[in-house]
Amino acid sequence: MAAESPAMRRVQVAEHLRLLKLKEMFNSKFGSIPKFYVRAPGRVNIIGEHIDYCGYSVLPMAIEQDVLIAVEPVKTYTLQLANTNPLYPDFSTSANNIQIDKTKPLWHNYFLCGLKGIQEHFGLSNLTGMNCLVDGNIPPSSGLSSSSALVCCAGLVTLTVLGRNLSKVELAEICAKSERYIGTEGGGMDQSISFLAEEGTAKLIEFSPLRATDVKLPSGAVFVIANSCVEMNKAATSQFNIRVMECRLAAKLLAKYKNLQWDNVLRLDEVQAKLGISLEEMLLVTEDALHPEPYNPEEICRCLGISLEELRTQILSPNTQDVLIFKLYQRAKHVYSEAARVLQFKKICEEAPENMVQLLGELMNQSHMSCRDMYECSCPELDQLVDICRSAGVCWRSAPDPVCLGITGRGRTTVKIAACSFHWKLCPRGAPTRCQPALILLFYKWNVHGTLCTASLLLPFFQHLCLLPVSVSAIFSSKVFLN
C-alpha cells in the first residue's frame, strides 16, 4: 500500500452533496467548474505524543474530518486560492514566485508549503496556474492536524496538475519536510497518517525509513475525540519549537555525557541507537546525566563547550534564540517513557489479553500525565476535561459502578477517551446545579472493530456542558476525485 500512489477515482458529483455544493461555489467564484477534487483527512494520535520529531514511533489514525479542494488548472501562471469559510480571505500569487512568510501563519501559506515541496522535489521552475477552492471541516488549531491536512492536500493537488506520480511514502516525506517552510520544526506523523491511513485500523508509524504497520484495536472499544475548545496554533508561537529544541539540546547533553560525538546528534533516538540500549535504560541515563532544574543558555554552553553565539546560530531555531530556560530533564523523560508506551500499546493490541482495554486505558492515562507534568503541553481546560471524565464518575448504562477510562490529551486542545461499552454516559457527580445537564455521550451506531467517533464539547465551567453532533467516521487516506 505504501508504495502505491494515492487513489484516484471517478465520482458522480451530483451524488455527493458536499462535492456538489463545492462545485457550485467554485462556479460562482471562478465562473467555471473544477476539473478534479482532492481530499486529505485529519488525524488523532492515540498514543505517542510529541515524539515523532525525536525519531520515535507513533500510533495515530485518520478521522473523517478532512480538507477538500476543488481544482481547475489554468493556462496563466497565476495561483488563485479561495476558501468556503469567509474567515479565510482570498489569496493570489504567481505560481512561479512562491514566497512563504514565517512570521505570519496565514491559512494560504500552508497551501504554498505543499505546492513548493512538490515544485522543489521535481526541480521545476515553470508551474501552470490554477484556481482552487478549499473546504475544510477539521476544527482549526485543535490538535487534529488541519494545517498538515491542507499541506498534504496542496501537495497532491500540485502533483495531479503536473501529471506526475509519487508513492504515498514519498508524498508524506515531501509534505513533512515542506511544512517546515512555515517555521515549525515538526516530525512526520501528521503527513504520514494522512497518506498512509486505511479504513478500520490504526497505524504504527515508524521513521528512518518511513513505514506503517496495521494495529488492530480491541473489538468493542470506541475512541471518542472531545474538543476542549481551546485553540493552539503551533506556528503562531514559539512554544512548539521550544519543545523541539529542548529535546535537541537534551540529546546533545546526553551524547556528551556518554562520550559520544554529540555535535551531529539532533534527536533523542540517535543517542539510544548509538548506545545500543533499551528505552528503560535511557531513562536511567537521563536520571544520571540531566538535572530536574531548568538549564539556562550559559550552562548549556559550558556543558557543550561552545559559545552563546554558536548555540543560537548553529543549534537553536530562529524563534527560540532568545529563550532563557530549557527543561531538558523533563522533556527527555517524557520522550523515552512515551516511546516505551507506544511499543507497549502495540504489544497489548497484538496479544489481546482479556483486560486489554483496561491496560490500554492505563497507558493512555500515563501518557496524559506525562504530557501535563513532564512535557507541559496541556492546559487547564484540557486537564479539567480529563478530570471530569476520570474522576467525576463514569457510569456504564448496564452497571451501577464507575468504570475507569483511559484518557489522553493532544496539543492543549483534544482529548481521546477509550471505552468498552455499546451505551454509556459520563456523569459528573456533585456538579453544581448550574452545570446541569451533565455531559451525556450516548452512541447507538457502532462499528465494534475500533470505531472512531468525534465530538466537540464545552466545559461545565462555562455555565453548562454542551455536546455537539457526533458522527461515526469513515477512515481513509488522501484521494483524488475526478468529475
Salt bridges, closest charged atoms under 4 A:
GLU49 OE1 - ARG410 NH1 2.76
GLU49 OE2 - LYS416 NZ 2.68
ASP66 OD1 - ARG18 NH1 2.58
ASP66 OD2 - ARG39 NE 2.63
GLU72 OE2 - LYS35 NZ 3.90
ASP90 OD2 - LYS29 NZ 2.15
ASP135 OD2 - ARG18 NE 2.74
ASP190 OD1 - ARG43 NE 2.80
ASP190 OD2 - LYS234 NZ 3.76
GLU198 OE2 - LYS203 NZ 2.63
GLU206 OE1 - ARG211 NH2 3.35
ASP214 OD1 - LYS203 NZ 2.47
GLU246 OE1 - ARG331 NE 2.67
ASP269 OD1 - ARG267 NE 2.86
GLU270 OE2 - ARG267 NH1 3.91
GLU287 OE2 - LYS333 NZ 2.54
GLU293 OE1 - HIS291 ND1 3.45
GLU299 OE2 - HIS291 NE2 2.73
GLU338 OE1 - ARG341 NE 2.79
GLU350 OE2 - LYS346 NZ 2.38
ASP373 OD1 - ARG372 NE 2.76
GLU376 OE1 - LYS327 NZ 3.12
GLU376 OE1 - ARG331 NH1 3.02
ASP383 OD1 - HIS368 NE2 3.16
